[in-house]
């Protein structure tokens, strides 16, 4: 199975069905924090929902149309990151992520996203990566900003989150920008 070492403490591991209970426990433990900006949280109501999500993610991975990874710190599942889909024709993708509230402010997700950028630009040879963040999610928005993404604009009321619409900030990074920054 796909496993990617980020550093001595952090690994990105392909979700497997055996992780369903750990994923469910994490979702439950972080529910009040995560649901503020993540529309899927309220739909996750049982271990079986986590298992269904993992199965669908594995099907997308097997079809070459996405990659959903657990973020593991010191062998504990603390979040998720991955590519929502792969557009092989236009050589682009979108990265999504979430991290348990008690693990924030340690640079974990920034390092995870940077590792995925290495993978998608260096190994898959894609040209464009997008990240979309709720306008009010300032911590999430700092990740693409730290990594050199360009803010392209605001998608007005583009996502329904629980009981209201959220404006979404669209960021992008091109392979040429990634490689130019690496040469500095």
C-alpha positions in Angstrom: 0.0 0.0 0.0 1.0 3.6 -0.6 3.0 5.0 2.3 5.0 8.2 2.2 7.4 9.4 4.9 7.3 13.1 5.6 9.8 13.2 8.4 10.9 11.2 11.4 7.5 11.5 13.0 5.0 11.9 10.2 3.8 9.4 7.6 1.1 9.6 5.0 -0.6 6.2 4.6 -3.2 5.1 2.2 -6.5 4.6 4.1 -7.3 0.9 4.4 -10.5 -0.7 5.7 -8.7 -1.7 8.9 -8.3 2.1 9.7 -12.1 2.6 9.7 -12.4 2.6 13.5 -9.4 4.9 14.0 -10.8 7.3 11.4 -14.2 7.2 13.0 -12.7 7.8 16.5 -10.8 10.8 15.2 -13.8 12.2 13.5 -15.9 11.9 16.7 -13.1 13.4 18.9 -12.6 16.4 16.6 -16.2 16.8 15.4 -17.0 20.2 16.9 -13.8 21.7 15.6 -13.8 20.1 12.2 -17.5 20.7 11.3 -17.0 24.5 11.3 -15.5 24.4 7.8 -15.8 20.9 6.6 -19.2 19.9 5.1 -18.6 16.2 5.2 -18.2 16.0 9.0 -22.0 16.0 9.7 -22.5 13.2 7.2 -20.0 10.9 9.0 -22.4 9.3 11.5 -20.9 5.8 12.2 -17.9 3.6 11.7 -19.6 2.2 8.7 -19.6 5.7 7.1 -15.8 5.8 7.6 -15.5 2.3 6.1 -17.6 3.4 3.1 -15.4 6.5 2.6 -12.3 4.3 2.7 -13.7 1.8 0.2 -14.7 4.7 -2.2 -11.2 6.2 -1.7 -9.5 2.9 -2.5 -11.7 2.5 -5.7 -10.7 6.0 -6.8 -7.0 5.2 -6.1 -7.2 1.9 -8.0 -8.8 3.8 -11.0 -6.0 6.4 -10.9 -8.5 9.1 -10.0 -7.4 10.3 -6.6 -5.4 9.5 -3.5 -6.7 9.8 0.1 -4.2 9.5 2.8 -4.2 9.4 6.6 -1.8 11.7 8.4 0.0 9.6 11.1 2.1 11.3 13.7 4.1 8.9 16.0 1.8 6.1 14.7 -1.4 7.9 15.6 -4.0 9.0 13.0 -4.4 12.8 13.4 -5.9 13.9 10.1 -6.2 13.4 6.4 -4.7 14.8 3.2 -4.9 13.9 -0.5 -5.8 14.6 -4.0 -9.6 14.8 -4.6 -9.2 13.7 -8.2 -6.6 13.5 -11.0 -7.3 15.3 -14.3 -4.8 13.4 -16.5 -5.8 15.3 -19.6 -5.0 18.7 -18.2 -2.4 17.4 -15.8 -3.9 19.0 -12.7 -5.4 18.1 -9.3 -6.7 19.6 -6.1 -5.3 18.9 -2.6 -7.6 18.8 0.4 -6.7 18.3 4.0 -7.8 18.4 7.6 -6.0 18.0 10.9 -7.3 17.4 14.4 -7.5 20.7 16.3 -5.2 19.6 19.1 -2.4 18.9 16.4 -2.6 22.4 14.8 0.1 25.0 15.0 3.0 22.5 14.6 3.6 22.8 10.9 2.4 19.2 10.3 0.0 19.9 7.5 2.3 22.3 5.7 5.0 19.6 5.7 2.4 17.0 4.5 1.2 19.3 1.6 4.8 20.1 0.6 5.5 16.4 0.4 2.5 15.8 -1.8 3.6 18.7 -4.0 7.0 16.9 -4.5 5.1 13.8 -5.4 2.7 15.4 -7.9 5.2 17.6 -9.6 8.3 15.5 -9.5 6.9 12.0 -9.9 3.5 12.3 -11.6 4.6 15.3 -13.7 1.4 17.3 -13.3 1.4 21.0 -14.2 -1.2 22.5 -11.7 -2.4 22.0 -8.2 -5.3 23.8 -6.6 -6.2 24.3 -3.0 -9.6 25.6 -2.0 -10.2 27.0 1.5 -13.2 28.5 3.3 -12.5 32.3 3.4 -12.9 32.3 7.2 -10.5 29.3 7.7 -7.4 31.4 8.2 -5.2 28.5 9.5 -6.1 26.5 6.4 -5.4 29.4 4.1 -1.9 29.9 5.6 -0.8 26.6 4.2 -1.0 27.4 0.4 0.3 30.9 1.2 3.4 29.5 3.0 4.0 27.2 0.1 4.0 29.8 -2.6 0.5 29.3 -4.1 -1.1 32.2 -5.9 -4.5 33.4 -4.7 -6.6 33.4 -7.9 -9.9 34.6 -6.4 -13.0 34.1 -4.3 -15.7 31.6 -5.3 -18.7 33.3 -3.8 -21.0 31.1 -1.7 -19.5 28.1 -3.4 -19.9 25.6 -0.6 -22.8 24.7 1.8 -21.4 24.0 5.2 -23.9 22.8 7.7 -26.4 25.7 7.7 -24.9 28.4 5.5 -22.9 29.1 2.4 -19.1 29.7 2.6 -17.1 31.8 0.2 -14.1 29.7 -1.0 -10.7 31.1 -1.7 -9.0 29.4 -4.8 -5.2 29.0 -4.7 -3.1 27.5 -7.4 0.5 26.5 -7.9 2.2 25.6 -11.2 5.0 23.2 -11.7 7.2 26.0 -13.1 6.6 28.0 -9.9 7.4 25.0 -7.8 10.7 24.2 -9.6 11.7 27.9 -9.7 11.2 28.1 -5.9 13.3 24.9 -5.4 16.2 26.4 -7.3 16.4 29.4 -5.0 
